[in-house]
Amino acid sequence: MQTKIPENDSHSTLSRGCVHIYTGNGKGKTTAALGLCLRAIGAGFRVYLAQFMKSGNYSELTALKRLGHQVTVEQFGTGHFVRGEPSEEDRQAARQGFEAATAALASGDYQMVILDESMVALHQGLLSREQIHALIDMRPEAVELVLTGRNAPPEIIETVDLVTDMREVKHYYQDGVTARVGIEK
């Protein structure tokens, strides 16, 4: 049996938005946020996705482009892992991401704002706790805010509505399986 999926191009609103954190050492943080993004788009929401510390063409970006005007994606990374002290280029990318996230929250254009890898950017010193708190505090009541990344600190966790800790139990990386197109990238 085939189900016809109706198109929903209206711009729905939330009566009350919440703040989510997807954190932990397990796989699935960005995937969970993208699942919410897909559900929100299906409900007619407009979504803003800022990817901190990422650049490049991931498969999810290809899929999101196909969804058209309901999702805006911007990347704020330099194309390399930050190990040790961040470079000035890394810091500049994070500053641009923070400014873009602030503008997206203030614009009134989006019902969902996703800040992918924002907790990693915080952990690496690219964003401050004050900046994360400022984003949470400025969030309009009818906007869903989603923060992802490992190492979410307890003082941020205490201020949000939902926290999921992705715990690694077993991972095929340990058997030498590298990132695969369509699954991890």
C-alpha positions as CSV (number, residue, x, y, z in Angstrom):
1,M,0.0,0.0,0.0
2,Q,1.4,3.4,-1.0
3,T,0.7,6.5,1.1
4,K,0.4,9.8,-0.6
5,I,2.4,12.4,1.3
6,P,0.7,15.8,1.1
7,E,3.0,18.8,0.5
8,N,3.0,21.3,3.3
9,D,4.4,24.6,2.1
10,S,2.7,26.8,4.7
11,H,4.8,28.3,7.5
12,S,3.6,26.7,10.7
13,T,4.4,28.1,14.1
14,L,5.0,26.6,17.5
15,S,3.1,27.9,20.5
16,R,6.1,27.0,22.7
17,G,9.6,26.1,21.5
18,C,12.1,24.1,23.6
19,V,15.9,23.9,23.8
20,H,17.5,20.5,23.0
21,I,21.0,19.2,23.5
22,Y,22.3,16.1,21.7
23,T,25.6,15.2,23.3
24,G,27.8,12.2,24.2
25,N,30.5,10.1,22.7
26,G,28.1,7.9,20.6
27,K,27.1,8.3,17.0
28,G,23.9,10.0,16.1
29,K,23.9,13.6,17.5
30,T,23.8,15.3,14.1
31,T,21.5,12.6,12.8
32,A,19.0,13.2,15.6
33,A,19.0,17.0,14.8
34,L,18.5,16.3,11.1
35,G,15.6,14.0,11.9
36,L,14.0,16.9,13.8
37,C,14.8,19.2,10.9
38,L,13.0,16.8,8.5
39,R,10.0,16.6,10.8
40,A,9.9,20.3,11.2
41,I,10.0,20.9,7.4
42,G,7.2,18.4,7.0
43,A,5.1,20.5,9.4
44,G,5.8,23.6,7.3
45,F,8.5,25.1,9.6
46,R,11.4,27.0,8.2
47,V,14.7,25.7,9.6
48,Y,18.2,27.3,10.0
49,L,21.1,25.0,10.3
50,A,24.5,26.3,11.3
51,Q,27.3,23.7,11.2
52,F,30.2,24.8,13.4
53,M,33.6,23.3,12.7
54,K,32.4,21.7,9.5
55,S,32.9,22.5,5.9
56,G,32.5,20.4,2.8
57,N,29.8,18.6,1.0
58,Y,28.2,16.1,3.3
59,S,25.3,13.9,2.0
60,E,22.8,15.6,4.4
61,L,23.6,18.9,2.7
62,T,22.7,17.5,-0.7
63,A,19.4,16.2,0.7
64,L,18.6,19.5,2.4
65,K,19.2,21.4,-0.8
66,R,16.5,19.3,-2.4
67,L,14.0,20.5,0.2
68,G,14.3,24.0,-1.1
69,H,13.5,27.3,0.6
70,Q,12.3,25.8,3.9
71,V,15.9,25.2,5.1
72,T,18.9,27.4,5.2
73,V,22.3,25.8,5.8
74,E,25.6,27.5,6.5
75,Q,28.9,26.1,7.5
76,F,31.4,27.7,9.8
77,G,34.5,25.5,9.7
78,T,37.9,25.6,8.1
79,G,37.9,22.0,6.7
80,H,40.3,20.5,9.3
81,F,40.0,19.1,12.8
82,V,40.9,21.5,15.6
83,R,43.6,19.8,17.7
84,G,45.1,21.7,20.5
85,E,45.0,25.5,20.3
86,P,42.5,26.8,17.6
87,S,43.9,28.9,14.8
88,E,42.8,32.5,14.2
89,E,41.0,31.1,11.1
90,D,39.1,28.7,13.3
91,R,38.2,31.5,15.7
92,Q,37.0,33.7,12.9
93,A,34.8,31.0,11.5
94,A,33.2,30.4,14.9
95,R,32.7,34.2,15.3
96,Q,30.9,34.3,12.0
97,G,28.8,31.3,13.0
98,F,27.8,32.9,16.3
99,E,26.8,36.1,14.5
100,A,24.8,34.2,11.9
101,A,23.1,32.1,14.7
102,T,22.2,35.3,16.5
103,A,20.8,36.9,13.4
104,A,18.8,33.7,12.6
105,L,17.3,33.6,16.1
106,A,16.4,37.4,16.0
107,S,15.1,37.3,12.4
108,G,11.7,35.8,13.1
109,D,12.2,33.8,9.8
110,Y,12.8,30.4,11.4
111,Q,10.8,28.1,13.7
112,M,13.8,25.9,14.3
113,V,17.4,26.8,14.7
114,I,20.0,24.0,14.8
115,L,23.6,24.7,15.9
116,D,25.4,21.6,14.9
117,E,28.7,20.9,16.7
118,S,28.2,24.0,18.9
119,M,29.1,22.0,22.0
120,V,32.4,20.9,20.4
121,A,33.1,24.5,19.4
122,L,32.4,25.4,23.1
123,H,34.7,22.7,24.3
124,Q,37.5,23.8,22.0
125,G,37.3,27.4,23.1
126,L,35.8,28.7,19.8
127,L,32.6,29.7,21.5
128,S,32.2,30.8,25.2
129,R,29.7,29.7,27.7
130,E,28.4,33.3,27.8
131,Q,27.8,33.1,24.0
132,I,25.8,29.8,24.3
133,H,23.8,31.2,27.2
134,A,23.1,34.4,25.2
135,L,21.8,32.3,22.3
136,I,19.6,30.3,24.6
137,D,18.3,33.4,26.4
138,M,17.6,35.3,23.2
139,R,15.6,32.5,21.7
140,P,12.1,33.6,20.9
141,E,9.5,31.5,22.8
142,A,8.1,30.0,19.6
143,V,11.5,28.8,18.3
144,E,12.9,25.3,18.8
145,L,16.7,25.6,19.4
146,V,18.9,22.5,19.0
147,L,22.5,22.2,20.1
148,T,24.7,19.2,19.2
149,G,28.1,18.0,20.0
150,R,30.2,16.1,22.5
151,N,31.2,17.5,25.9
152,A,28.1,19.6,26.7
153,P,29.0,21.1,30.1
154,P,26.7,20.6,33.1
155,E,26.0,24.4,33.5
156,I,24.6,24.5,29.9
157,I,22.7,21.2,30.4
158,E,20.9,22.6,33.4
159,T,19.4,25.5,31.4
160,V,17.8,23.5,28.6
161,D,14.5,21.5,28.2
162,L,15.8,18.2,26.7
163,V,19.1,16.5,26.8
164,T,20.0,13.2,25.1
165,D,23.4,11.7,25.8
166,M,24.4,9.4,23.0
167,R,26.5,6.7,24.6
168,E,28.8,4.6,22.6
169,V,28.4,0.9,23.4
170,K,30.0,-0.5,20.2
171,H,31.2,1.1,17.0
172,Y,32.5,-0.4,13.8
173,Y,35.3,2.2,13.7
174,Q,37.0,-0.1,16.2
175,D,37.1,-2.7,13.5
176,G,38.6,-0.4,10.9
177,V,35.4,0.7,9.1
178,T,36.0,4.3,8.0
179,A,33.4,7.0,7.4
180,R,31.0,5.9,4.6
181,V,29.1,8.1,2.2
182,G,25.4,8.1,3.0
183,I,26.0,6.9,6.6
184,E,28.6,9.1,8.3
185,K,29.2,11.6,5.6
